[in-house]
Amino acid sequence: MAVLATVGRPGEASRKVTLLKQLTPEQRAHYDMKHGFRRVDRSQETRDAFEKLFPTFVPPTPRTGLHDGFGDRLLDELHAHRERLTEDDFAQLGPDVLAELRELLATVAGRI
């Protein structure tokens, strides 16, 4: 969350982080941090899954405020702040994030 708060204009980034915290852990796990809700696969199956995960009763403010995501500089910011990131920072995103991150890193390490 600390790195997300540095992406973009300070006031806007802070507002987006506040809105992101309003999503459930499962919603955060499926939210596209980079592109937001803009890039949604338009197939019927994906739209149904999206509506199930982000139902219309989710307050419109998070859906609107997070529409554009955190932008293309997100990975650059993560890289710039890599020295101070801890497992706790990633654990804030959801209960399964650390396991998924470890699996991803093991896959990458296995291919190097």
N, C-alpha and C positions, 0 to 999 in steps of 0.2 A: 504494500500500500504506500510505503514511503517513496518508492521509486515512481509509482504511478502519479503521485502528487507533484512530481517534477516535470511531467510531460505536458508540454504546451504552456499556455498562459497560466500563471499561478492561481488566479481566482477560478478559472474554468476547470483546471485540473483538480483543485480541492473540491469543487462542487461535484465533479464526476466520481471522485473517490467516495464521497458521502453517499451518492446514489448507488454506487456499486455495493456498498455495505448493506443496502436495503434489500438486495437480492438474496435468495436462499443460497446455501453452499452449493446445492445442485445446479441452480441457475448460474452462479458464478463459474462453475466448472465447465459450462457449455457456452458461456458468453464469449464472443470473439473480441478479446481485448483490443486488438489492433483495428479492426474494421467495425466493431459494434454490431448493430442490427441491420446495417446497410446491405451486407452481402448474405442474403438468405437464399439458399437453394429453393427454387420455385416449384419443385416437384410436390405432388400432393402428399406423399409420404413424409417429406421433410416439413412441409407446412403443418401437417397434423402433429408431428412430434414437437415442433416449435410452439404451437398453441397450447399443447399439453404442458410443456415446461414453462412457458411464459404466457399464462392465460390472460384473458382480457381483464380479469379482476386485479391483476398486478397494477398498482397505481400507475397512471400514465406518466407521472414525472420521471421515474427511472427509465421507462421505455423511451421517452422523448429525449431526456438528458444524456442517455448513453447511446443514442442512435448512431453517432459517428465514431464511437470507440475512442481510443486514446491515440490513434494515428500511427503513421509509418515510422516514427522515431522511437517507438516503444522499445524495440530490441537494442537500439543504440544507447538508450538511457539505461537499460538493464546492464549492458556491457560496461558503460561508464561507471556504474555504481557497484560492479561485481565484487570489489574488495570488501564492501561493508554488508553485503547480503548474507543472511543466515538462513538455516532451515526454517526457523520460526517465521521469517518473512513470507516464505512460500506456503507454510502451513495455514496461514490466515486465509488463503484462497479457498480452502476446503479440506475435508478430512482425507481425501485420497490423493491430494496433489503431491505429497512427498513420495509416495510409492510410485506414482506415474513418472515423476521427475527422475527418480533413481533408475527406473526401467529404461527410460529414454536415454539417460547418460550411459547406461551399460550397453545399450544397442550401439550408440555412437562409438564408445570406446572399443567395442568388439569389431568395428569396421575400420578402425584406424590402423 
